[in-house]
Amino acid sequence: MDQTTTRTVVLARALPAAFESACLVECVDTARPQRPSPLRQVPRSGEALAEFDRAEAADRLAFLLTDLGCAAARETWSGGGRRRYQVQRVLVQENQRLATSRMLETAWRQGRQALLGSTSLGASSPRHAQRLALAQAAWRAALLAAGQRRRRDLIWVTVRDQEIAAVLVRAARLLGATAMVTRRSGCVVVTVSAEAADLLPATPPRLGLRSAV
């Protein structure tokens, strides 16, 4: 992908992967909700497209972007003193930053509109099948990137704002589950029952991140 061939529309066959990539980026950075969404700015030289706590989320994003034609790679940053921590960063080549950011922004807009749209679709409609694929993509991204927690009969993820929360609620409904939203200081928590969680997509295992594409 280069800057001159950036599409203003993501093609249908590429949209689920592009939308999952956008959701992975949209899910992170819940600790600083006042910062603009990474989808709305172009990373500067040396700046990561997204940063994650989990290597699985970073690996998944890097794979999806590479499969979409954006050369992406994960790098690990370590920091801290007595309490060490690691940050998993996903970077794209400098000459592809603008194209990648535009593609993610477009995919986020298209996927969100498709999921939140009120148009009734028949079960055999190709658009219905794509809507289900987008719903699975949204939850796969959230379960990988958004601080998944489980306690007896509940499972929840913590996301940065109401926009991604609304997408997850609608996506859960399309997949046959009911999601609840709780606002907290600086973040939004989306909860489903442990039983309903079985209706959500499984996250790709660490050594099989490609299997869910």
Backbone hydrogen bonds, N-H to C=O, Kabsch-Sander energy under -0.5 kcal/mol:
donor,donor_aa,acceptor,acceptor_aa,energy
3,Q,95,N,-0.5
5,T,2,D,-1.3
6,T,3,Q,-0.9
11,L,9,V,-0.5
14,A,11,L,-1.2
15,L,11,L,-1.3
18,A,14,A,-2.4
19,F,15,L,-3.4
20,E,16,P,-2.4
21,S,17,A,-2.0
22,A,18,A,-2.2
23,C,19,F,-2.6
24,L,20,E,-2.3
25,V,21,S,-1.9
26,E,22,A,-2.6
27,C,23,C,-1.9
28,V,24,L,-0.6
28,V,25,V,-0.8
32,R,29,D,-1.1
35,R,32,R,-1.7
40,R,37,S,-2.1
41,Q,38,P,-1.1
47,E,44,R,-2.6
49,L,90,V,-2.8
50,A,90,V,-1.1
52,F,88,Q,-2.9
58,A,54,R,-1.5
59,D,55,A,-3.0
60,R,56,E,-2.3
61,L,57,A,-2.3
62,A,58,A,-2.5
63,F,59,D,-2.5
64,L,60,R,-2.7
65,L,61,L,-2.7
66,T,62,A,-2.2
67,D,63,F,-2.5
68,L,64,L,-1.4
69,G,66,T,-1.4
70,C,65,L,-2.9
71,A,69,G,-0.6
72,A,70,C,-0.7
73,A,91,L,-2.2
75,E,89,R,-2.6
77,W,87,V,-2.9
79,G,85,Y,-2.3
84,R,82,R,-0.8
85,Y,79,G,-2.0
87,V,77,W,-3.0
88,Q,52,F,-3.0
89,R,75,E,-3.2
89,R,87,V,-0.7
90,V,50,A,-2.5
91,L,73,A,-2.7
91,L,89,R,-0.5
93,Q,71,A,-1.5
96,Q,93,Q,-2.2
97,R,93,Q,-0.5
97,R,94,E,-1.1
100,T,96,Q,-2.7
101,S,97,R,-2.5
102,R,98,L,-2.3
103,M,99,A,-2.3
104,L,100,T,-2.4
105,E,101,S,-2.2
106,T,102,R,-2.5
107,A,103,M,-2.6
108,W,104,L,-2.6
109,R,105,E,-2.1
110,Q,106,T,-2.8
111,G,107,A,-2.9
112,R,108,W,-2.3
113,Q,109,R,-2.3
114,A,110,Q,-2.3
115,L,111,G,-2.2
116,L,112,R,-2.7
117,G,113,Q,-1.3
125,S,122,G,-1.8
129,A,125,S,-2.0
130,Q,126,P,-2.2
131,R,127,R,-2.2
132,L,128,H,-2.2
133,A,129,A,-2.0
134,L,130,Q,-2.5
135,A,131,R,-2.2
136,Q,132,L,-2.4
137,A,133,A,-2.1
138,A,134,L,-2.4
139,W,135,A,-1.9
140,R,136,Q,-2.6
141,A,137,A,-2.2
142,A,138,A,-2.1
143,L,139,W,-2.8
144,L,140,R,-1.5
145,A,141,A,-2.7
146,A,142,A,-2.7
149,R,156,W,-2.7
151,R,154,L,-2.8
154,L,151,R,-2.4
155,I,192,V,-2.6
156,W,149,R,-2.6
157,V,190,V,-2.2
158,T,146,A,-3.0
159,V,157,V,-0.5
159,V,188,V,-3.1
165,A,161,D,-1.5
166,A,162,Q,-2.7
167,V,163,E,-1.7
168,L,164,I,-2.1
169,V,165,A,-2.3
170,R,166,A,-2.3
171,A,167,V,-2.6
172,A,168,L,-2.6
173,R,169,V,-2.0
174,L,170,R,-2.2
175,L,171,A,-1.5
176,G,173,R,-1.3
177,A,172,A,-3.1
180,M,191,T,-2.8
182,T,189,V,-2.6
184,R,187,C,-2.4
187,C,184,R,-1.9
188,V,159,V,-2.5
189,V,182,T,-3.1
190,V,157,V,-2.7
191,T,180,M,-2.9
191,T,189,V,-0.5
192,V,155,I,-2.7
193,S,178,T,-0.5
194,A,153,D,-2.5
197,A,193,S,-1.8
198,D,194,A,-0.5
198,D,195,E,-1.2
199,L,196,A,-2.3
200,L,197,A,-1.3
208,G,205,P,-2.1
211,S,208,G,-1.7
213,V,210,R,-1.5
